[in-house]
C-alpha cells in the first residue's frame, strides 16, 4: 500500500462520514414549555410544538387548532410562514420548509420508486415480515387514526384494518419533556408517528382545513433546522397573525461560539501520527459529554518503499513479491527459490486504539485509552531459481504486534475540535517506543 492509496482511503472515509452525526437539541418556548399556545380574538386556541427528526435532518412542527368559538376557522398552508433568527433582536430570515402538499409529494415519489425497485423481493420480504411479526414479542400493533378530514382529530373512527408494526424504542428527550409537561395526547401522538407511507400521510399532515366550532384539528409539517438560536412560525387567518417563537436548547452556544460547550459533541477527525522514523495518517471519532465519553481511531505509518505487488513464493521466512511483470511471476511459481536479502527498504504500520474522554477544564477533555498495532517490513534482495534470477522486493511474513497505552487531550472552540495524543509502543521492532499524533475535526 503506497502513500497515495492511504491518503485516498482516508479522504473517502472522512468525507463520507462527515454528515452522519449532528448535534442533538430540543425546542421550547420562552417559558421553557415544549409547546407554545396562542388564542385568537375569535376564541380559537392554537398550540404548536416542535421536535427535531435527526434521521431526516428536519424538524417536525405539530399544530393543534381547537375552535372554542362560534365562527369557522379557515386554515390555509399559504398562510403558514417559518423563520429563523434571534428573538432578542427580532431579526428573522425565512426558513426552508415543506408544506403538507410538498412533503406528501416528496414521500409519495420516494415510496413509489422504492416499491418499483424492490418488486422482485416482495415474496421474500412478505415472508420475513410474517415470521418477524410472529416471533418478535417486542413488536406491537399501532392503529392509524383518521376521519373525514386530514390531520389527527379528536373524533376518531377506523376507515379499515390498517396496522403498522414497529419495534418499541426509547423516546427522545423532547418527547419525554412533552409527556412530563402533560401536553395534549394528540400532539404527542403526532410527534411519535413514524409511518411515512402516502396513505397515512394524507391523514396526518397539516393540509388546508376549515375547522368548525367545537372541532379540534391536529397535523404536522416539516422544516429545515437552520443554524440559528431561535425559530418562529406564523399562522395567519381572518387578518390575525399568530406567532410562535421557539428557542433551541443550545442557543447560547450558537450565540457565543467560543464559549465552553454545554451540549454533547460528536467529531470526525483527521490526524497525523509520527515517531522518530516515520509519519502517517489517522482518522477517528470522538463523542464528548460533560461526563464520560469515548473515542476510537485507526492509523497508518509508513516509511520507504512499500510498493510491492504479485506474490511469488515463500523464501526463508520472507514472502517474495515480483514488482515488474506477471510473466516473471510465472517463471518463479512452484519452483525452489533462493532469496538473498540485501536489506530493509521500508515498513508499514497499522493500528487501532480506543478509550474514554472526561472533561477536565473548560473547552478541554482528557483522553485515555489503549490500542494494538501491527507492522510489515519490506526488503529488497536477489531472487533466483534454477532457470531465472532477478533483483526484486519481498515482505516479512511476521507482522510485529504492539500494545500501545495512550493519553491525550481534545479542545473544542466551535466549530473546531483539535488535540493530540501520546502513546508508547510496547514492542521490540522498528516502531517500538514513543509515538505522537495531532488531529483536527469539526465538532457537531
Secondary structure, 3 states (H helix, E strand, C coil): CCHHHHHHHHHHHHHHHCCCCCCCCCEECCCCCCEEEEECCCCEEEEEEEEEECCCCEEEEEEEEEECCCCCEEECHHHEEEEEEECCCCEEEECCEECHHHHHHHHHHHHHHHHHHCHHHHHHHHHHHHHHHHHCCCEEEEECCECCCCCEECCCECCCCCEEEEECCCCCHHHHHHHHCCCCHHHHHHHHCCCCCHHHHHHHECCCEEECCCCEEEEEEEEECCCCCEEEEEEEECCEEEEEEEEECCHHHHHCCCCCCCCCEEEEEEEEEECCCCEEEEEEEEEECCCEEEEEEEEEEEEECCCCCEEEEEECCEEEEECCCHHHHHHHCCCCCEEEEEEEEEEEEEEEEEEEEEEEECCEEEEEEEEEEEEEEEEEEEEECCCCEEEEEEEECCCCCEEEEEEEEEEEECCEEEEEEEEEEECCCCCCEEEEEEEEEEEC
